[in-house]
Amino acid sequence: MPTGLVALLDDVSVIARAAAASLDDVGAAAAKAGTKAAGVVIDDAAVTPSYVTEFTPDRELPVIARIARGSLFNKLVILLPAALLLSAFLPGAITPLLMAGGLFLCFEGAEKLMEKLGGEKHGETLDDQPTDAAAFEQQRVSGAVRTDLILSAEIMAIALAEVSDQGIFQQGLILALVGVVITIAVYGAVGLIVKMDDIGLHLVKKTSLAAQAVGRFLLKAMPVLLALLATVGTAAMLWVGGGIILHGAEVLGWHAPADLAHAAQHAVEHATGPLGGVLGWLTYAVISAIVGVILGAIVAFVVHAIGKARGKH
């Protein structure tokens, strides 16, 4: 074999080993970044079922599939290039943009809370017997994808912060991997949740007594779980949105609100012993949610006032 070809094959072998090592690094970094974003992932999973629980069973999975495709588009087509460009050329703009997204979450959460407390409803529901089912479905999907864009932006920003020391190519691979894995995990879980009643009906028809018992349990648990998720979804919008605002203000130099929230969190942690971690986190989440309610209510008031002035509902 010619010496030049042997040298070339050696070079290829070295490159292949380096690429394999690089992929291992990417996988490890993606796992770390995904773990850091776990809180927002949970919020995303809690928010989404509220957008699909009023559809007929035959439309639930197609609607979830449409939202999942929109989520992938958000992450890979919109947010991934934007994150890399901002990281490379305008890193100072990331925090204000995240805060704007957090304010939008506060607005949506506050509006839902006001509706639950007896306020005026905004948007159509199946209880109103929409005349155009396709338009109603499109409205729900669009709303879910808009909310997903904000939550996905937070996920991608957290992931980007974890891998900011990597090269631009590795950052892109890691963010893409995080985006795809999280989307599959979130919407796979949402699909299982909303089809729980169908699974229960299937099991009830089995001859096995154990299967029938599990099926009856799933059927009884389904309404409770969906109601709980709807509540958690609204709370998630408020505490995530408020938390983004608190953290963003701290990054921009206004430390007082976040310092007060952290002080309360640490005080609860020290006072509650073994449960300190959980109760401390809960304290910070509640304070974030209160901030979210206040800011969201202000934005909702302004938006509705402008809408009424322009003659729009």
Secondary structure as the mmCIF struct_conf table of DSSP 4:
data_model
#
loop_
_struct_conf.conf_type_id
_struct_conf.id
_struct_conf.beg_label_comp_id
_struct_conf.beg_label_asym_id
_struct_conf.beg_label_seq_id
_struct_conf.end_label_comp_id
_struct_conf.end_label_asym_id
_struct_conf.end_label_seq_id
HELX_RH_AL_P HELX_RH_AL_P1 THR A 3 LYS A 36
TURN_TY1_P TURN_TY1_P1 ALA A 37 ALA A 37
HELX_RH_AL_P HELX_RH_AL_P2 ALA A 38 VAL A 47
HELX_RH_3T_P HELX_RH_3T_P1 THR A 48 TYR A 51
TURN_TY1_P TURN_TY1_P2 VAL A 52 GLU A 54
BEND BEND1 PHE A 55 PHE A 55
HELX_RH_AL_P HELX_RH_AL_P3 PRO A 57 LEU A 72
HELX_RH_PI_P HELX_RH_PI_P1 PHE A 73 LEU A 79
HELX_RH_AL_P HELX_RH_AL_P4 LEU A 80 PHE A 89
HELX_RH_3T_P HELX_RH_3T_P2 PRO A 91 ALA A 93
HELX_RH_AL_P HELX_RH_AL_P5 ILE A 94 LYS A 116
TURN_TY1_P TURN_TY1_P3 LEU A 117 GLY A 118
BEND BEND2 GLY A 123 GLY A 123
HELX_RH_3T_P HELX_RH_3T_P3 LEU A 126 ASP A 128
BEND BEND3 THR A 131 THR A 131
HELX_RH_AL_P HELX_RH_AL_P6 ALA A 133 GLU A 162
TURN_TY1_P TURN_TY1_P4 VAL A 163 ASP A 165
BEND BEND4 GLN A 166 GLN A 166
HELX_RH_AL_P HELX_RH_AL_P7 ILE A 168 VAL A 194
TURN_TY1_P TURN_TY1_P5 LYS A 195 LYS A 195
HELX_RH_AL_P HELX_RH_AL_P8 MET A 196 VAL A 204
TURN_TY1_P TURN_TY1_P6 LYS A 205 LYS A 205
BEND BEND5 LYS A 206 THR A 207
HELX_RH_AL_P HELX_RH_AL_P9 LEU A 209 VAL A 251
TURN_TY1_P TURN_TY1_P7 LEU A 252 GLY A 253
HELX_RH_AL_P HELX_RH_AL_P10 ALA A 256 ALA A 271
BEND BEND6 THR A 272 THR A 272
HELX_RH_3T_P HELX_RH_3T_P4 GLY A 273 LEU A 275
HELX_RH_AL_P HELX_RH_AL_P11 GLY A 276 ALA A 309
TURN_TY1_P TURN_TY1_P8 ARG A 310 GLY A 311
#
